[in-house]
Structures are given as structure tokens and as C-alpha cells.
Amino acid sequence: MQSSENHLERTVEPIVYVVDDDEEMREALLDLFLLTKKRASAFSNGIDFLNTADTDAPGCVVVDLRMPGGTGLDVQNQLISLGSRLPVIFLTAFADISTSVKAMKAGAVDFITKPFSNQDLLEAIDHAIYLDCERRKVDAEFDRISALVNALTPREREVMFAVVSGLMNKQVAYQLGISEMTVKLHRMSVMRKMQSRSLADLVRKVEYIQRS
């Protein structure tokens, strides 16, 4: 069941969310995305967007910096508070360096000044969606490996971390106060549960979850 759900998630087409109070801008962007075969949805304000959109879906957000009732930075901060990591691209008619720095520090992918070329915006969107897809792959791999680790017994974890640190079986046995044969049995179980056919692969998986 889990693999089926993961497959469905991977095949969901990314969506470009547009948040802009300018109706002409929203319609122009939706026409552009329709022409370039991008799935898109538009909102006139941040509140409607946050209340309606699936902020866990793959894609990105293109948001106007200055809007009545809430700025683009407010939308970005709300996304962060919701735990969403959708990449954000800001549109603005004002070259505000301090605001740009705040947005980028909060994780904005790009900051595009109006008027802009369609090509520049499309390239920024493609880059944002690429980053989102890569991040989701990393998250999925982390979750997969974490699930394998969680299936180990406490003793198996001790053996695994000792083995990947470079200790030989007899050294692991001495360190844990168990027999070398017991270490070998635990090690075999670890390799099976971690779905690793080699020590190198086991080391890679442990290093992966420790880095993430």
C-alpha cells in the first residue's frame, strides 16, 4: 500500500499557484501557463490561497510582494508556519533590496521585478519546481531509510552503528559485552532488515540519515 501511495505522489503534476490582487496579471499568467502546458491555480489574496490550496502538493508559488490585506512575505511566513516547503517566487514593481534579502533568507527561490519577460518567469518556475522535486526525492529516501532503521531492535542498532564506524566483529563484541557469534547473527539481521547487500551500502544509508 505504501509503495502505491508513493507512486501516486511521484506522478502528481506540479502546480503553479499564483497569488496576486491584480486581476489582469492573474489572467495573463494563467493564459501563459495554459499555453506552456503548466498546471496552475490563481488567487486574489493570501488568505484565500492558504485556506484553499493544497500547500503540500508539488509545485511552487508565484506571489505578488505588495497586496492589500497581507504581503507576499506574510504568505511566505504562513507557509513556513504550516510546515509547507513550497518554493516561493516573488513578483514586485518595486526594487526593495531589504525586503528582497528578507525573502531570500526565508527561502524564496527568486525575486522578479515587474515588468518581466515571460521567459524569465518560466525559467524561474522551472527551477523552483526542479528544486521542489529534488527535495521531495531526498525526503522520500530519508523516510524510507528511517523506516528500515526503526524496524531494527535496540541491539541491532547498536551493532549497526558499531559496524559502520569501522569496528570488526570481535571489537563490536567486546564493546557491547556479547559474543562474536551473537554479533555476526545481529549483523546478518541488520543487513537483511536494512535491505543492504554490502557493507558499503549500509554505510551509505546510515550516513544519509545522519546528514539529513
Secondary structure per residue as TSV (DSSP state, phi and psi in degrees):
chain	resnum	aa	ss	phi	psi
A	1	M	-	360.0	-41.9
A	2	Q	H	-61.4	-44.4
A	3	S	H	-63.8	-35.3
A	4	S	H	-64.7	-42.0
A	5	E	H	-64.4	-41.5
A	6	N	H	-62.7	-38.3
A	7	H	H	-64.9	-41.6
A	8	L	H	-62.9	-39.2
A	9	E	H	-65.7	-38.7
A	10	R	H	-68.3	-27.0
A	11	T	T	-95.0	0.6
A	12	V	S	-68.2	128.6
A	13	E	-	-71.7	130.1
A	14	P	-	-59.1	148.1
A	15	I	E	-119.8	141.3
A	16	V	E	-100.6	115.0
A	17	Y	E	-92.1	127.5
A	18	V	E	-108.5	126.1
A	19	V	E	-124.9	106.1
A	20	D	-	-155.8	133.7
A	21	D	S	-77.8	-11.6
A	22	D	-	-83.7	109.4
A	23	E	H	-61.4	-40.7
A	24	E	H	-62.5	-40.1
A	25	M	H	-64.8	-43.8
A	26	R	H	-59.6	-46.8
A	27	E	H	-66.0	-38.7
A	28	A	H	-64.5	-41.5
A	29	L	H	-68.8	-39.7
A	30	L	H	-63.8	-38.6
A	31	D	H	-63.5	-41.6
A	32	L	H	-63.1	-44.4
A	33	F	H	-70.0	-33.3
A	34	L	H	-64.7	-42.5
A	35	L	H	-63.7	-37.3
A	36	T	T	-95.6	12.3
A	37	K	T	60.5	42.5
A	38	K	-	-107.9	133.7
A	39	R	E	-71.0	130.9
A	40	A	E	-148.1	157.0
A	41	S	E	-146.7	140.4
A	42	A	E	-121.7	147.8
A	43	F	E	-136.5	147.7
A	44	S	S	-86.7	-11.9
A	45	N	S	-156.3	163.8
A	46	G	H	-66.9	-33.7
A	47	I	H	-63.6	-47.5
A	48	D	H	-62.1	-41.2
A	49	F	H	-60.4	-51.0
A	50	L	H	-66.8	-31.1
A	51	N	H	-81.4	-21.2
A	52	T	H	-111.3	-41.5
A	53	A	S	-72.7	151.6
A	54	D	-	-85.0	95.5
A	55	T	T	-77.3	-1.5
A	56	D	T	-96.1	-7.8
A	57	A	S	-71.6	152.8
A	58	P	S	-67.9	146.5
A	59	G	E	146.0	-145.0
A	60	C	E	-159.9	170.7
A	61	V	E	-121.4	129.6
A	62	V	E	-109.9	111.4
A	63	V	E	-128.0	138.8
A	64	D	E	-73.3	138.6
A	65	L	S	-68.6	-44.2
A	66	R	-	-112.4	114.8
A	67	M	-	-139.3	149.4
A	68	P	T	-63.1	138.0
A	69	G	T	80.9	8.1
A	70	G	S	150.9	132.3
A	71	T	-	-86.6	170.7
A	72	G	H	-62.3	-34.3
A	73	L	H	-63.6	-36.1
A	74	D	H	-61.9	-42.2
A	75	V	H	-63.0	-44.7
A	76	Q	H	-60.6	-44.9
A	77	N	H	-64.7	-36.9
A	78	Q	H	-66.9	-39.4
A	79	L	H	-59.6	-44.5
A	80	I	H	-62.2	-43.2
A	81	S	H	-66.0	-26.7
A	82	L	T	-82.2	-6.7
A	83	G	T	84.9	9.7
A	84	S	-	-83.5	138.5
A	85	R	-	-115.6	28.7
A	86	L	-	-58.8	129.9
A	87	P	-	-63.6	141.7
A	88	V	E	-117.2	132.1
A	89	I	E	-115.7	124.7
A	90	F	E	-95.2	140.4
A	91	L	E	-113.3	136.8
A	92	T	E	-151.9	148.1
A	93	A	S	-94.1	-0.7
A	94	F	S	-123.8	129.8
A	95	A	-	-83.9	84.6
A	96	D	-	-103.4	102.0
A	97	I	H	-64.0	-44.6
A	98	S	H	-63.2	-40.1
A	99	T	H	-68.1	-38.7
A	100	S	H	-59.4	-43.2
A	101	V	H	-63.3	-43.6
A	102	K	H	-59.5	-44.3
A	103	A	H	-64.5	-43.9
A	104	M	H	-67.7	-38.3
A	105	K	H	-64.7	-30.5
A	106	A	T	-82.1	-1.2
A	107	G	T	110.3	9.0
A	108	A	-	-61.4	141.2
A	109	V	S	-82.2	-36.3
A	110	D	E	-155.3	162.9
A	111	F	E	-138.0	105.5
A	112	I	E	-111.0	127.7
A	113	T	E	-90.3	132.4
A	114	K	S	-76.7	145.0
A	115	P	S	-75.1	148.3
A	116	F	-	-126.8	160.7
A	117	S	-	-85.2	146.6
A	118	N	H	-57.8	-37.4
A	119	Q	H	-63.4	-42.3
A	120	D	H	-61.8	-42.5
A	121	L	H	-66.7	-44.5
A	122	L	H	-62.8	-39.1
A	123	E	H	-65.3	-39.4
A	124	A	H	-65.2	-39.8
A	125	I	H	-67.0	-44.5
A	126	D	H	-59.5	-40.8
A	127	H	H	-66.2	-42.3
A	128	A	H	-63.0	-43.3
A	129	I	H	-66.5	-38.0
A	130	Y	H	-60.8	-46.3
A	131	L	H	-61.3	-40.3
A	132	D	H	-65.5	-42.0
A	133	C	H	-64.1	-43.0
A	134	E	H	-64.8	-40.6
A	135	R	H	-63.6	-39.2
A	136	R	H	-66.7	-35.3
A	137	K	H	-63.5	-43.0
A	138	V	H	-62.7	-44.8
A	139	D	H	-62.0	-42.3
A	140	A	H	-64.9	-40.8
A	141	E	H	-67.4	-40.7
A	142	F	H	-61.4	-44.9
A	143	D	H	-63.2	-39.5
A	144	R	H	-64.2	-47.1
A	145	I	H	-69.0	-38.9
A	146	S	H	-60.7	-38.7
A	147	A	H	-63.9	-38.1
A	148	L	H	-65.6	-43.7
A	149	V	H	-63.2	-41.1
A	150	N	H	-65.4	-20.5
A	151	A	T	-81.3	-9.7
A	152	L	S	-78.9	151.6
A	153	T	-	-76.8	161.2
A	154	P	H	-53.7	-40.8
A	155	R	H	-67.7	-40.0
A	156	E	H	-61.6	-38.3
A	157	R	H	-64.6	-41.9
A	158	E	H	-59.4	-44.5
A	159	V	H	-64.9	-43.9
A	160	M	H	-59.6	-50.3
A	161	F	H	-66.6	-31.7
A	162	A	H	-69.7	-41.4
A	163	V	H	-66.3	-45.3
A	164	V	H	-71.5	-15.3
A	165	S	T	-78.5	-8.4
A	166	G	T	107.4	2.3
A	167	L	-	-75.5	144.9
A	168	M	-	-79.4	164.6
A	169	N	H	-55.1	-44.1
A	170	K	H	-67.4	-31.0
A	171	Q	H	-72.1	-38.7
A	172	V	H	-63.5	-42.9
A	173	A	H	-60.2	-43.3
A	174	Y	H	-66.3	-42.5
A	175	Q	H	-65.3	-38.9
A	176	L	H	-94.7	-7.9
A	177	G	T	71.7	35.6
A	178	I	S	-128.5	171.7
A	179	S	-	-77.1	157.5
A	180	E	H	-64.8	-34.6
A	181	M	H	-63.7	-39.9
A	182	T	H	-63.8	-39.4
A	183	V	H	-60.0	-45.5
A	184	K	H	-61.0	-40.9
A	185	L	H	-66.5	-43.2
A	186	H	H	-64.4	-39.0
A	187	R	H	-63.8	-41.9
A	188	M	H	-62.6	-40.4
A	189	S	H	-66.2	-39.8
A	190	V	H	-61.3	-46.5
A	191	M	H	-61.2	-39.1
A	192	R	H	-69.7	-48.0
A	193	K	H	-68.1	-32.0
A	194	M	T	-85.0	0.0
A	195	Q	T	55.3	44.3
A	196	S	-	-115.5	129.6
A	197	R	S	-95.2	-6.8
A	198	S	S	-146.0	158.2
A	199	L	H	-63.8	-36.1
A	200	A	H	-59.9	-41.0
A	201	D	H	-68.8	-37.7
A	202	L	H	-63.4	-43.5
A	203	V	H	-61.2	-42.5
A	204	R	H	-59.6	-44.3
A	205	K	H	-66.5	-42.4
A	206	V	H	-65.7	-42.4
A	207	E	H	-64.7	-33.4
A	208	Y	H	-62.4	-48.1
A	209	I	H	-73.9	-26.5
A	210	Q	H	-74.5	-29.5
A	211	R	H	-77.5	-34.5
A	212	S	-	-77.1	360.0
